Every structure is written in C-alpha cells, then in structure tokens.
Amino acid sequence: MKKSKRVKKSNSWKIKQNRDQFFKKSKTLGYRSRASFKLIELNEKFKFIKKSTFLLDLGAYPGGWSQVSSKIATNGKILSIDIKQMEPINKVKFIKCDIFDSKTKDKIIDFFQGKIDVIISDMAADTTGNKSLDSIRTNQLCSKALESSKEMLKQEGVFVSKLFMGDDFITVKDLAKSLFKDVNFFKPQSSKTESKETYIHCKILKTL
C-alpha cells in the first residue's frame, strides 16, 4: 500500500512537470532549472544585471541563476557558492562551501578584489513537510543573506532574494528597509501560482 502511494505521488509529480510550460521551456533552451525564468523576469523588470556586473550567487545549485547571469554579464565576474557540488558553467567561478561560514567572506573578497555590484539568492531551506516552518526557515536564510550583503555590496549595490509570504514576512521587509533605500517585491509569472514565494529587490545601501 505504501509503495503504491509513493508511485502514485511520483507519477503525479511527473505529470505536473510535463504540463508545466516553464519546465518544458527550460529543457528546450538548455537551462538547468525552471527557476532560470524567474531571474530572467526579475532582471527584465529591475535591470540589475548588466554586461560588466560583478555578481555573487548564493545557494547557487543547480546553477540556473548563474547560467542566466553568465549570458548577460559577459564582461563581469560571477562567483557561485553552495554546499552542494555544482556542474561547471563557462565564465563562472564556483566554490563549494557554506555561505555563512566565517571563512567564506574572505574567499568572496579575494575573488572580487573589492565590493560587489549584485548579490542574488534563490535559496530555500530543505523541506520538512510543514509549510509554515519551511517558510520561516527560508525567510531566515533571506535575513542572514541580507545582513551579509551590507558588508559586501557597493553603495549602489543590489540584493535580490527569494522569500515566502508568511508570519515573518514583515520582519524580513523591515530588515531590508533598515538597510536599503529602495525595497520592492515581485512575483514572476514563472513562479507557480499556488506557491507563496515572492522575490525581494533591494538597491542602494543606506549609510549606517
């Protein structure tokens, strides 16, 4: 009985994926994940990745966002970080490490030899089955990345990250507004309708 339920669930997931236009499109265009289209939409709206952008991709695995960034920032520098091993991407430097490890900051500074134009993050906490808890844990990752960004970004820098609508959404929003002059939220069309995810776009650091 349990095996039958698992098979049924697996088949249901495959059917949904096959019906998903962005999943199909990602396969056709050679993108590593459907999440690639979220960054494409975000950049079309806010125009933060440019030809010479120095960009840091946090929690980069499997590399969809780094892949998109590499096609735009052709004269820039891109560093991708994740605790999972990521397949190489042309013109993207990858470091396998914990982004919140104290030694990671030194590695980032060493690579860019200065401060960064853009930090992007599509990180989400591992799911537990409890949607409320998963939302809180992912938003905590966003908050930690926000805190780190103030030390690494240029004054006119941009921070873009996934977060979820939930009990602690306001906490993340208030933190962002305490650090940046301009804070906006955007849900791409490629984000699943039933998902509570949205994306925060922050630019221009406040003088602290």
C-alpha positions in Angstrom: 0.0 0.0 0.0 2.8 2.4 1.0 4.7 1.6 -2.2 1.6 2.2 -4.3 1.1 5.6 -2.7 4.7 6.6 -3.4 4.4 5.5 -7.0 1.2 7.4 -7.4 2.7 10.5 -5.9 5.8 10.2 -8.1 3.7 9.8 -11.3 1.5 12.8 -10.3 4.6 14.9 -9.9 5.9 13.8 -13.3 2.5 14.7 -14.9 2.6 18.2 -13.4 6.1 18.8 -14.5 5.3 17.7 -18.1 2.3 20.1 -18.1 4.5 23.0 -16.8 5.3 25.3 -19.7 8.4 26.7 -17.9 9.7 23.2 -17.1 9.3 22.3 -20.8 10.9 25.6 -21.9 13.9 25.1 -19.6 14.6 21.7 -21.2 14.2 23.0 -24.7 16.5 26.0 -24.1 19.1 24.0 -22.1 18.6 25.8 -18.8 19.4 23.9 -15.6 16.1 24.6 -14.0 12.7 26.3 -14.5 13.9 28.9 -11.9 16.1 30.4 -14.6 13.0 32.1 -15.9 12.4 33.8 -12.6 15.7 35.6 -12.8 15.1 36.5 -16.4 11.8 38.1 -15.4 13.3 39.8 -12.4 16.1 41.3 -14.5 13.7 42.4 -17.2 11.7 44.3 -14.6 14.5 45.8 -12.5 17.5 45.6 -14.9 20.2 44.9 -12.3 22.5 42.6 -14.2 24.5 44.3 -16.9 27.3 43.5 -19.2 30.1 44.3 -16.6 28.3 43.3 -13.4 30.3 41.7 -10.6 27.8 39.2 -9.2 27.6 36.8 -6.3 25.1 33.9 -6.5 24.3 32.4 -3.0 23.0 28.9 -2.7 23.6 28.5 -6.5 23.0 24.8 -7.0 22.0 23.5 -9.6 23.2 26.7 -11.3 20.1 28.1 -13.2 20.6 31.6 -11.9 24.4 31.6 -12.5 23.8 30.2 -16.0 21.4 33.1 -16.8 23.8 35.7 -15.3 26.7 34.4 -17.3 24.8 35.1 -20.5 24.3 38.7 -19.5 27.4 39.7 -17.5 29.8 38.7 -20.3 32.4 41.2 -19.2 31.7 40.9 -15.5 32.7 38.4 -12.8 30.5 35.8 -11.3 31.0 33.7 -8.2 28.6 31.0 -7.2 28.5 29.4 -3.8 26.7 26.3 -2.5 27.2 23.4 -0.1 26.2 21.1 -2.9 28.6 20.4 -5.8 27.6 22.2 -8.9 28.5 21.3 -12.5 30.8 23.9 -14.1 29.4 26.8 -16.1 31.6 28.7 -18.5 32.9 32.0 -17.1 31.5 31.2 -13.6 33.7 30.5 -10.6 32.2 28.0 -8.2 33.2 27.5 -4.5 31.7 24.6 -2.6 31.2 25.9 0.9 28.7 27.2 3.5 27.9 30.8 2.6 27.5 31.7 6.3 30.9 30.2 7.3 33.2 33.0 8.6 35.9 32.0 6.2 33.6 32.3 3.1 33.6 36.1 3.2 37.4 36.1 2.8 37.1 33.8 -0.3 34.5 36.2 -1.8 36.6 39.3 -1.2 39.7 37.5 -2.6 37.8 36.6 -5.8 36.3 40.1 -6.5 39.2 42.1 -5.1 36.7 44.7 -3.8 33.0 45.1 -3.3 30.2 43.6 -5.4 27.5 45.1 -7.7 24.8 42.4 -7.2 24.0 39.6 -4.8 21.3 37.1 -5.8 19.8 34.2 -3.9 17.2 31.6 -4.8 17.9 29.7 -1.6 15.2 27.7 0.1 15.5 25.6 3.3 15.2 21.9 2.9 11.5 21.0 3.2 10.1 19.3 6.3 6.5 18.8 5.2 5.4 21.7 7.5 4.8 24.6 5.1 4.7 27.2 7.8 8.1 26.0 9.3 9.6 25.8 5.8 8.6 29.3 5.1 10.1 30.6 8.3 13.4 28.7 7.7 13.7 30.1 4.2 13.0 33.6 5.3 15.6 33.2 7.9 18.1 32.4 5.2 17.0 35.5 3.4 17.5 37.6 6.5 21.0 36.2 7.1 21.9 36.9 3.4 20.6 40.5 3.8 22.8 41.0 6.8 25.8 39.7 5.0 25.1 41.9 1.9 25.7 45.2 3.7 29.4 44.3 4.2 29.9 43.0 0.6 27.9 45.3 -1.7 28.9 48.6 -3.2 26.9 51.6 -2.0 24.7 51.4 -5.2 24.5 47.7 -5.0 21.5 45.4 -5.5 20.3 42.4 -3.4 17.7 40.0 -4.8 16.3 37.0 -2.9 13.5 34.5 -2.6 11.3 34.7 0.4 7.8 33.5 1.4 4.7 35.3 2.4 4.1 34.2 6.0 4.2 35.3 9.6 7.7 36.6 9.5 7.4 38.3 6.1 7.1 41.7 7.8 10.3 41.0 9.8 12.3 40.5 6.6 10.7 43.5 4.9 11.6 45.8 7.9 15.2 44.5 7.9 15.5 45.2 4.2 14.1 48.7 4.7 16.6 49.4 7.5 19.5 48.5 5.2 18.4 49.7 1.7 16.8 52.9 0.4 14.7 51.2 -2.2 12.9 47.9 -1.5 10.4 46.2 -3.8 8.6 42.9 -4.1 7.8 40.9 -7.3 6.3 37.5 -8.1 7.4 36.3 -11.5 4.9 34.6 -13.8 7.2 31.6 -13.8 6.7 31.2 -10.1 4.0 28.6 -9.5 0.6 30.2 -8.8 0.0 28.1 -5.7 3.4 29.0 -4.3 3.7 31.6 -1.5 7.1 32.6 -2.8 7.9 36.1 -3.9 11.2 38.0 -4.5 12.6 41.0 -2.8 14.6 43.5 -4.8 16.7 46.0 -2.8 19.1 48.7 -4.0 21.3 51.5 -2.7 22.6 50.8 0.8 21.8 53.3 3.5 24.8 54.9 5.3 24.9 53.1 8.6 
